[in-house]
Amino acid sequence: MLEEHIYKKFDEDVETIRANVIQMGAIIEEQIRDAVQSLDEIDPMLAEKVILRDKDVNALETSIEEDCSLFIAKRAPQAKDLRNVLMMLRMSNDLERMGDESSKIAEATIRINENSRVSKPKIKSIKKITSLVLMMLKRSLDAFAQMETTDIVDILEDDKEVDEEYHSHTRELLTFMMEDPRTISTSLELIFVSKALERIGDHIKNISQAIVYTIKGRNVAHASIKEIKKTID
């Protein structure tokens, strides 16, 4: 009975941490959507909401870090159980940094609004990058919730597309600035936003690689997509 109780408490502790990670992911998804929407509509109030919500993300990260540290100290998990806890610790760190990047997008909205732009900036390319990033995030959170690697390769390939879209958008904006110096200020803000989204994609990539490590027991942080595919198959 005592051993059964210990195993039950072990599982309950893990599930508590998992629930907080999933909650953190849901907040980040909302932050990204709201941050880009605030830019699209030049809505400083929505931008402020994104920035304030970052406090909730930081609080969850702190809670997850404390719970993971306590769990390791008390339960001394081994093998896959230890990898699972370390993955959640890493996820919380990457999600927190994604929250920071979302706040940077919101701050760009506020700066554009304060500079009294005559017209809203064109963010078609930013919307495309955002759609890719949100799909990556959804797939990575689903992979975490189900502990499976089915969509990992798709996530990594989407990250490559995000990088390509970011570089293409940056080149486009640099051309605008050279052709019309009046666009420099806004174009610089949009480059800043695109970079924030590209970094969010990188953090999602980190999460995906951590999931592979947890399930397969192999560190694929520096592996190619082809090598990761072989690991998963």
MODELLER restraints for C-alpha pairs under 7 A, 6 or more apart:
rsr = mdl.restraints
at = mdl.atoms
rsr.add(forms.Gaussian(group=physical.xy_distance, feature=features.Distance(at['CA:17:A'], at['CA:64:A']), mean=6.04, stdev=0.5))
rsr.add(forms.Gaussian(group=physical.xy_distance, feature=features.Distance(at['CA:17:A'], at['CA:67:A']), mean=6.83, stdev=0.5))
rsr.add(forms.Gaussian(group=physical.xy_distance, feature=features.Distance(at['CA:20:A'], at['CA:60:A']), mean=6.70, stdev=0.5))
rsr.add(forms.Gaussian(group=physical.xy_distance, feature=features.Distance(at['CA:20:A'], at['CA:64:A']), mean=6.90, stdev=0.5))
rsr.add(forms.Gaussian(group=physical.xy_distance, feature=features.Distance(at['CA:21:A'], at['CA:88:A']), mean=6.89, stdev=0.5))
rsr.add(forms.Gaussian(group=physical.xy_distance, feature=features.Distance(at['CA:21:A'], at['CA:92:A']), mean=6.32, stdev=0.5))
rsr.add(forms.Gaussian(group=physical.xy_distance, feature=features.Distance(at['CA:24:A'], at['CA:57:A']), mean=6.14, stdev=0.5))
rsr.add(forms.Gaussian(group=physical.xy_distance, feature=features.Distance(at['CA:24:A'], at['CA:60:A']), mean=6.60, stdev=0.5))
rsr.add(forms.Gaussian(group=physical.xy_distance, feature=features.Distance(at['CA:25:A'], at['CA:95:A']), mean=6.66, stdev=0.5))
rsr.add(forms.Gaussian(group=physical.xy_distance, feature=features.Distance(at['CA:28:A'], at['CA:95:A']), mean=6.89, stdev=0.5))
rsr.add(forms.Gaussian(group=physical.xy_distance, feature=features.Distance(at['CA:28:A'], at['CA:98:A']), mean=6.95, stdev=0.5))
rsr.add(forms.Gaussian(group=physical.xy_distance, feature=features.Distance(at['CA:28:A'], at['CA:99:A']), mean=5.81, stdev=0.5))
rsr.add(forms.Gaussian(group=physical.xy_distance, feature=features.Distance(at['CA:29:A'], at['CA:134:A']), mean=6.85, stdev=0.5))
rsr.add(forms.Gaussian(group=physical.xy_distance, feature=features.Distance(at['CA:31:A'], at['CA:50:A']), mean=5.55, stdev=0.5))
rsr.add(forms.Gaussian(group=physical.xy_distance, feature=features.Distance(at['CA:31:A'], at['CA:99:A']), mean=6.94, stdev=0.5))
rsr.add(forms.Gaussian(group=physical.xy_distance, feature=features.Distance(at['CA:31:A'], at['CA:102:A']), mean=6.07, stdev=0.5))
rsr.add(forms.Gaussian(group=physical.xy_distance, feature=features.Distance(at['CA:32:A'], at['CA:102:A']), mean=5.43, stdev=0.5))
rsr.add(forms.Gaussian(group=physical.xy_distance, feature=features.Distance(at['CA:34:A'], at['CA:46:A']), mean=6.74, stdev=0.5))
rsr.add(forms.Gaussian(group=physical.xy_distance, feature=features.Distance(at['CA:34:A'], at['CA:50:A']), mean=6.63, stdev=0.5))
rsr.add(forms.Gaussian(group=physical.xy_distance, feature=features.Distance(at['CA:35:A'], at['CA:47:A']), mean=5.91, stdev=0.5))
rsr.add(forms.Gaussian(group=physical.xy_distance, feature=features.Distance(at['CA:35:A'], at['CA:50:A']), mean=6.24, stdev=0.5))
rsr.add(forms.Gaussian(group=physical.xy_distance, feature=features.Distance(at['CA:35:A'], at['CA:102:A']), mean=6.00, stdev=0.5))
rsr.add(forms.Gaussian(group=physical.xy_distance, feature=features.Distance(at['CA:35:A'], at['CA:105:A']), mean=5.84, stdev=0.5))
rsr.add(forms.Gaussian(group=physical.xy_distance, feature=features.Distance(at['CA:35:A'], at['CA:106:A']), mean=5.00, stdev=0.5))
rsr.add(forms.Gaussian(group=physical.xy_distance, feature=features.Distance(at['CA:36:A'], at['CA:105:A']), mean=6.98, stdev=0.5))
rsr.add(forms.Gaussian(group=physical.xy_distance, feature=features.Distance(at['CA:38:A'], at['CA:44:A']), mean=6.63, stdev=0.5))
rsr.add(forms.Gaussian(group=physical.xy_distance, feature=features.Distance(at['CA:38:A'], at['CA:46:A']), mean=5.60, stdev=0.5))
rsr.add(forms.Gaussian(group=physical.xy_distance, feature=features.Distance(at['CA:38:A'], at['CA:47:A']), mean=5.49, stdev=0.5))
rsr.add(forms.Gaussian(group=physical.xy_distance, feature=features.Distance(at['CA:38:A'], at['CA:106:A']), mean=6.80, stdev=0.5))
rsr.add(forms.Gaussian(group=physical.xy_distance, feature=features.Distance(at['CA:38:A'], at['CA:109:A']), mean=6.49, stdev=0.5))
rsr.add(forms.Gaussian(group=physical.xy_distance, feature=features.Distance(at['CA:39:A'], at['CA:109:A']), mean=4.98, stdev=0.5))
rsr.add(forms.Gaussian(group=physical.xy_distance, feature=features.Distance(at['CA:40:A'], at['CA:123:A']), mean=6.83, stdev=0.5))
rsr.add(forms.Gaussian(group=physical.xy_distance, feature=features.Distance(at['CA:42:A'], at['CA:109:A']), mean=6.00, stdev=0.5))
rsr.add(forms.Gaussian(group=physical.xy_distance, feature=features.Distance(at['CA:42:A'], at['CA:113:A']), mean=6.33, stdev=0.5))
rsr.add(forms.Gaussian(group=physical.xy_distance, feature=features.Distance(at['CA:42:A'], at['CA:120:A']), mean=6.97, stdev=0.5))
rsr.add(forms.Gaussian(group=physical.xy_distance, feature=features.Distance(at['CA:44:A'], at['CA:109:A']), mean=6.45, stdev=0.5))
rsr.add(forms.Gaussian(group=physical.xy_distance, feature=features.Distance(at['CA:44:A'], at['CA:110:A']), mean=5.31, stdev=0.5))
rsr.add(forms.Gaussian(group=physical.xy_distance, feature=features.Distance(at['CA:47:A'], at['CA:106:A']), mean=4.52, stdev=0.5))
rsr.add(forms.Gaussian(group=physical.xy_distance, feature=features.Distance(at['CA:47:A'], at['CA:107:A']), mean=6.86, stdev=0.5))
rsr.add(forms.Gaussian(group=physical.xy_distance, feature=features.Distance(at['CA:47:A'], at['CA:109:A']), mean=6.66, stdev=0.5))
rsr.add(forms.Gaussian(group=physical.xy_distance, feature=features.Distance(at['CA:47:A'], at['CA:110:A']), mean=6.87, stdev=0.5))
rsr.add(forms.Gaussian(group=physical.xy_distance, feature=features.Distance(at['CA:50:A'], at['CA:103:A']), mean=6.10, stdev=0.5))
rsr.add(forms.Gaussian(group=physical.xy_distance, feature=features.Distance(at['CA:50:A'], at['CA:106:A']), mean=6.56, stdev=0.5))
rsr.add(forms.Gaussian(group=physical.xy_distance, feature=features.Distance(at['CA:51:A'], at['CA:103:A']), mean=4.99, stdev=0.5))
rsr.add(forms.Gaussian(group=physical.xy_distance, feature=features.Distance(at['CA:51:A'], at['CA:106:A']), mean=6.79, stdev=0.5))
rsr.add(forms.Gaussian(group=physical.xy_distance, feature=features.Distance(at['CA:54:A'], at['CA:99:A']), mean=6.07, stdev=0.5))
rsr.add(forms.Gaussian(group=physical.xy_distance, feature=features.Distance(at['CA:57:A'], at['CA:96:A']), mean=6.09, stdev=0.5))
rsr.add(forms.Gaussian(group=physical.xy_distance, feature=features.Distance(at['CA:57:A'], at['CA:99:A']), mean=6.90, stdev=0.5))
rsr.add(forms.Gaussian(group=physical.xy_distance, feature=features.Distance(at['CA:58:A'], at['CA:96:A']), mean=6.34, stdev=0.5))
rsr.add(forms.Gaussian(group=physical.xy_distance, feature=features.Distance(at['CA:61:A'], at['CA:92:A']), mean=5.41, stdev=0.5))
rsr.add(forms.Gaussian(group=physical.xy_distance, feature=features.Distance(at['CA:61:A'], at['CA:93:A']), mean=6.76, stdev=0.5))
rsr.add(forms.Gaussian(group=physical.xy_distance, feature=features.Distance(at['CA:61:A'], at['CA:96:A']), mean=6.58, stdev=0.5))
rsr.add(forms.Gaussian(group=physical.xy_distance, feature=features.Distance(at['CA:64:A'], at['CA:89:A']), mean=6.78, stdev=0.5))
rsr.add(forms.Gaussian(group=physical.xy_distance, feature=features.Distance(at['CA:64:A'], at['CA:92:A']), mean=6.95, stdev=0.5))
rsr.add(forms.Gaussian(group=physical.xy_distance, feature=features.Distance(at['CA:65:A'], at['CA:89:A']), mean=6.07, stdev=0.5))
rsr.add(forms.Gaussian(group=physical.xy_distance, feature=features.Distance(at['CA:68:A'], at['CA:85:A']), mean=6.33, stdev=0.5))
rsr.add(forms.Gaussian(group=physical.xy_distance, feature=features.Distance(at['CA:68:A'], at['CA:89:A']), mean=6.62, stdev=0.5))
rsr.add(forms.Gaussian(group=physical.xy_distance, feature=features.Distance(at['CA:80:A'], at['CA:214:A']), mean=6.29, stdev=0.5))
rsr.add(forms.Gaussian(group=physical.xy_distance, feature=features.Distance(at['CA:83:A'], at['CA:214:A']), mean=5.11, stdev=0.5))
rsr.add(forms.Gaussian(group=physical.xy_distance, feature=features.Distance(at['CA:84:A'], at['CA:214:A']), mean=5.58, stdev=0.5))
rsr.add(forms.Gaussian(group=physical.xy_distance, feature=features.Distance(at['CA:87:A'], at['CA:210:A']), mean=5.67, stdev=0.5))
rsr.add(forms.Gaussian(group=physical.xy_distance, feature=features.Distance(at['CA:87:A'], at['CA:211:A']), mean=6.80, stdev=0.5))
rsr.add(forms.Gaussian(group=physical.xy_distance, feature=features.Distance(at['CA:87:A'], at['CA:214:A']), mean=6.69, stdev=0.5))
rsr.add(forms.Gaussian(group=physical.xy_distance, feature=features.Distance(at['CA:91:A'], at['CA:207:A']), mean=5.73, stdev=0.5))
rsr.add(forms.Gaussian(group=physical.xy_distance, feature=features.Distance(at['CA:94:A'], at['CA:203:A']), mean=5.38, stdev=0.5))
rsr.add(forms.Gaussian(group=physical.xy_distance, feature=features.Distance(at['CA:98:A'], at['CA:200:A']), mean=5.25, stdev=0.5))
rsr.add(forms.Gaussian(group=physical.xy_distance, feature=features.Distance(at['CA:98:A'], at['CA:203:A']), mean=6.90, stdev=0.5))
rsr.add(forms.Gaussian(group=physical.xy_distance, feature=features.Distance(at['CA:101:A'], at['CA:196:A']), mean=5.21, stdev=0.5))
rsr.add(forms.Gaussian(group=physical.xy_distance, feature=features.Distance(at['CA:101:A'], at['CA:200:A']), mean=6.82, stdev=0.5))
rsr.add(forms.Gaussian(group=physical.xy_distance, feature=features.Distance(at['CA:105:A'], at['CA:193:A']), mean=5.29, stdev=0.5))
rsr.add(forms.Gaussian(group=physical.xy_distance, feature=features.Distance(at['CA:105:A'], at['CA:196:A']), mean=6.93, stdev=0.5))
rsr.add(forms.Gaussian(group=physical.xy_distance, feature=features.Distance(at['CA:108:A'], at['CA:189:A']), mean=6.08, stdev=0.5))
rsr.add(forms.Gaussian(group=physical.xy_distance, feature=features.Distance(at['CA:112:A'], at['CA:186:A']), mean=6.97, stdev=0.5))
rsr.add(forms.Gaussian(group=physical.xy_distance, feature=features.Distance(at['CA:125:A'], at['CA:169:A']), mean=6.46, stdev=0.5))
rsr.add(forms.Gaussian(group=physical.xy_distance, feature=features.Distance(at['CA:126:A'], at['CA:194:A']), mean=6.26, stdev=0.5))
rsr.add(forms.Gaussian(group=physical.xy_distance, feature=features.Distance(at['CA:129:A'], at['CA:162:A']), mean=5.85, stdev=0.5))
rsr.add(forms.Gaussian(group=physical.xy_distance, feature=features.Distance(at['CA:129:A'], at['CA:165:A']), mean=6.62, stdev=0.5))
rsr.add(forms.Gaussian(group=physical.xy_distance, feature=features.Distance(at['CA:130:A'], at['CA:197:A']), mean=6.83, stdev=0.5))
rsr.add(forms.Gaussian(group=physical.xy_distance, feature=features.Distance(at['CA:132:A'], at['CA:158:A']), mean=6.55, stdev=0.5))
rsr.add(forms.Gaussian(group=physical.xy_distance, feature=features.Distance(at['CA:132:A'], at['CA:162:A']), mean=6.72, stdev=0.5))
rsr.add(forms.Gaussian(group=physical.xy_distance, feature=features.Distance(at['CA:133:A'], at['CA:201:A']), mean=5.73, stdev=0.5))
rsr.add(forms.Gaussian(group=physical.xy_distance, feature=features.Distance(at['CA:136:A'], at['CA:155:A']), mean=5.28, stdev=0.5))
rsr.add(forms.Gaussian(group=physical.xy_distance, feature=features.Distance(at['CA:136:A'], at['CA:158:A']), mean=6.86, stdev=0.5))
rsr.add(forms.Gaussian(group=physical.xy_distance, feature=features.Distance(at['CA:136:A'], at['CA:204:A']), mean=6.81, stdev=0.5))
rsr.add(forms.Gaussian(group=physical.xy_distance, feature=features.Distance(at['CA:137:A'], at['CA:204:A']), mean=6.17, stdev=0.5))
rsr.add(forms.Gaussian(group=physical.xy_distance, feature=features.Distance(at['CA:139:A'], at['CA:151:A']), mean=6.49, stdev=0.5))
rsr.add(forms.Gaussian(group=physical.xy_distance, feature=features.Distance(at['CA:139:A'], at['CA:155:A']), mean=6.98, stdev=0.5))
rsr.add(forms.Gaussian(group=physical.xy_distance, feature=features.Distance(at['CA:140:A'], at['CA:204:A']), mean=6.96, stdev=0.5))
rsr.add(forms.Gaussian(group=physical.xy_distance, feature=features.Distance(at['CA:140:A'], at['CA:207:A']), mean=6.99, stdev=0.5))
rsr.add(forms.Gaussian(group=physical.xy_distance, feature=features.Distance(at['CA:140:A'], at['CA:208:A']), mean=5.92, stdev=0.5))
rsr.add(forms.Gaussian(group=physical.xy_distance, feature=features.Distance(at['CA:143:A'], at['CA:149:A']), mean=6.21, stdev=0.5))
rsr.add(forms.Gaussian(group=physical.xy_distance, feature=features.Distance(at['CA:144:A'], at['CA:211:A']), mean=6.62, stdev=0.5))
rsr.add(forms.Gaussian(group=physical.xy_distance, feature=features.Distance(at['CA:149:A'], at['CA:212:A']), mean=6.50, stdev=0.5))
rsr.add(forms.Gaussian(group=physical.xy_distance, feature=features.Distance(at['CA:149:A'], at['CA:232:A']), mean=6.62, stdev=0.5))
rsr.add(forms.Gaussian(group=physical.xy_distance, feature=features.Distance(at['CA:152:A'], at['CA:208:A']), mean=6.06, stdev=0.5))
rsr.add(forms.Gaussian(group=physical.xy_distance, feature=features.Distance(at['CA:153:A'], at['CA:225:A']), mean=6.66, stdev=0.5))
rsr.add(forms.Gaussian(group=physical.xy_distance, feature=features.Distance(at['CA:153:A'], at['CA:229:A']), mean=6.49, stdev=0.5))
rsr.add(forms.Gaussian(group=physical.xy_distance, feature=features.Distance(at['CA:156:A'], at['CA:205:A']), mean=6.15, stdev=0.5))
rsr.add(forms.Gaussian(group=physical.xy_distance, feature=features.Distance(at['CA:156:A'], at['CA:225:A']), mean=6.93, stdev=0.5))
rsr.add(forms.Gaussian(group=physical.xy_distance, feature=features.Distance(at['CA:159:A'], at['CA:201:A']), mean=5.78, stdev=0.5))
rsr.add(forms.Gaussian(group=physical.xy_distance, feature=features.Distance(at['CA:159:A'], at['CA:205:A']), mean=6.89, stdev=0.5))
rsr.add(forms.Gaussian(group=physical.xy_distance, feature=features.Distance(at['CA:162:A'], at['CA:198:A']), mean=6.29, stdev=0.5))
rsr.add(forms.Gaussian(group=physical.xy_distance, feature=features.Distance(at['CA:163:A'], at['CA:198:A']), mean=6.23, stdev=0.5))
rsr.add(forms.Gaussian(group=physical.xy_distance, feature=features.Distance(at['CA:166:A'], at['CA:194:A']), mean=5.97, stdev=0.5))
rsr.add(forms.Gaussian(group=physical.xy_distance, feature=features.Distance(at['CA:166:A'], at['CA:195:A']), mean=6.92, stdev=0.5))
rsr.add(forms.Gaussian(group=physical.xy_distance, feature=features.Distance(at['CA:166:A'], at['CA:198:A']), mean=6.56, stdev=0.5))
rsr.add(forms.Gaussian(group=physical.xy_distance, feature=features.Distance(at['CA:170:A'], at['CA:191:A']), mean=5.92, stdev=0.5))
rsr.add(forms.Gaussian(group=physical.xy_distance, feature=features.Distance(at['CA:173:A'], at['CA:187:A']), mean=5.74, stdev=0.5))
rsr.add(forms.Gaussian(group=physical.xy_distance, feature=features.Distance(at['CA:176:A'], at['CA:183:A']), mean=6.69, stdev=0.5))
rsr.add(forms.Gaussian(group=physical.xy_distance, feature=features.Distance(at['CA:177:A'], at['CA:183:A']), mean=5.50, stdev=0.5))
rsr.add(forms.Gaussian(group=physical.xy_distance, feature=features.Distance(at['CA:177:A'], at['CA:184:A']), mean=4.93, stdev=0.5))
rsr.add(forms.Gaussian(group=physical.xy_distance, feature=features.Distance(at['CA:177:A'], at['CA:187:A']), mean=6.93, stdev=0.5))
rsr.add(forms.Gaussian(group=physical.xy_distance, feature=features.Distance(at['CA:209:A'], at['CA:220:A']), mean=6.02, stdev=0.5))
rsr.add(forms.Gaussian(group=physical.xy_distance, feature=features.Distance(at['CA:209:A'], at['CA:221:A']), mean=6.00, stdev=0.5))
rsr.add(forms.Gaussian(group=physical.xy_distance, feature=features.Distance(at['CA:213:A'], at['CA:219:A']), mean=5.15, stdev=0.5))
rsr.add(forms.Gaussian(group=physical.xy_distance, feature=features.Distance(at['CA:213:A'], at['CA:220:A']), mean=6.75, stdev=0.5))
rsr.add(forms.Gaussian(group=physical.xy_distance, feature=features.Distance(at['CA:220:A'], at['CA:228:A']), mean=6.52, stdev=0.5))
